[in-house]
Amino acid sequence: MQQRDESGGTEAQAKDVCLRLLTDRARSRHELEASLAKKGFTAEIANAVLDRLEKAKLVDDESFAHQWVRSRHTYSGKGKRALSMELRNKGVSNELAVNALDLIDADDERRRAAELVRKKFRTLQLPDPSGPDARAERDKVVRKLVGMLARRGYSQGMSFAVVKEQLDRAGADTEDFDGPDSM
């Protein structure tokens, strides 16, 4: 059944486009639909091809969401909030996104945030605690680290707690450190 519409291509061409895209990485149905539409395939042809790819288990939004969350959390250090937004942008249903995000518990998220802070610590210079501007310099480091975690989707409370813990480990003075309200 090689339907061809005047404004698009055949089902075989649409299938080839999808399979090429799927060789790079798993994709959501929504991503593939958008790619096919961009290339001029009709919605009818796109749906027919995507339905067949779903039946063949080559397109599976649930599997995609789990793989995306695991990969982006592990390798890119993304927090749940950022991952939720990414899945929404990729057209994954809220239910599937929530199930995938449940793979990451609070301890996993905190551990990954601590790893990111430790890694960033290597490139930062902690201020001399006896220096005249020690607190201001320390607060600048804190803002930089908390900002880095916020951009990756970690909550403010967790970010401050992780940064304080890492500052304590590094021997920085955190007695006057009260977290987000002190900044």
KAUR-V716426 format. One record per residue. N is the residue number from 1. OMEGA is omega in whole degrees, 0 to 359 (999 if undefined). Layout:
[[N:OMEGA] [N:OMEGA]]
This chain:
[[1:182] [2:177] [3:174] [4:178] [5:182] [6:184] [7:183] [8:180] [9:181] [10:176] [11:179] [12:178] [13:179] [14:179] [15:179] [16:178] [17:181] [18:182] [19:176] [20:179] [21:182] [22:177] [23:178] [24:181] [25:175] [26:180] [27:176] [28:178] [29:180] [30:179] [31:180] [32:177] [33:181] [34:179] [35:179] [36:179] [37:180] [38:180] [39:174] [40:178] [41:179] [42:179] [43:180] [44:180] [45:180] [46:181] [47:179] [48:181] [49:182] [50:176] [51:179] [52:179] [53:175] [54:178] [55:179] [56:179] [57:176] [58:175] [59:183] [60:184] [61:180] [62:179] [63:178] [64:182] [65:179] [66:180] [67:181] [68:182] [69:181] [70:183] [71:184] [72:177] [73:183] [74:189] [75:179] [76:178] [77:181] [78:176] [79:184] [80:183] [81:179] [82:180] [83:178] [84:180] [85:179] [86:180] [87:178] [88:179] [89:180] [90:175] [91:179] [92:181] [93:181] [94:181] [95:179] [96:179] [97:180] [98:179] [99:180] [100:181] [101:177] [102:176] [103:182] [104:176] [105:184] [106:180] [107:177] [108:182] [109:180] [110:178] [111:181] [112:178] [113:179] [114:177] [115:180] [116:180] [117:178] [118:180] [119:180] [120:179] [121:183] [122:182] [123:182] [124:176] [125:176] [126:181] [127:174] [128:184] [129:180] [130:181] [131:183] [132:182] [133:186] [134:182] [135:180] [136:179] [137:178] [138:179] [139:177] [140:178] [141:179] [142:180] [143:180] [144:182] [145:179] [146:178] [147:178] [148:179] [149:179] [150:179] [151:179] [152:173] [153:178] [154:181] [155:181] [156:181] [157:179] [158:181] [159:180] [160:181] [161:180] [162:180] [163:179] [164:180] [165:180] [166:176] [167:177] [168:179] [169:181] [170:177] [171:178] [172:179] [173:179] [174:180] [175:181] [176:183] [177:182] [178:179] [179:190] [180:183] [181:183] [182:184] [183:999]]
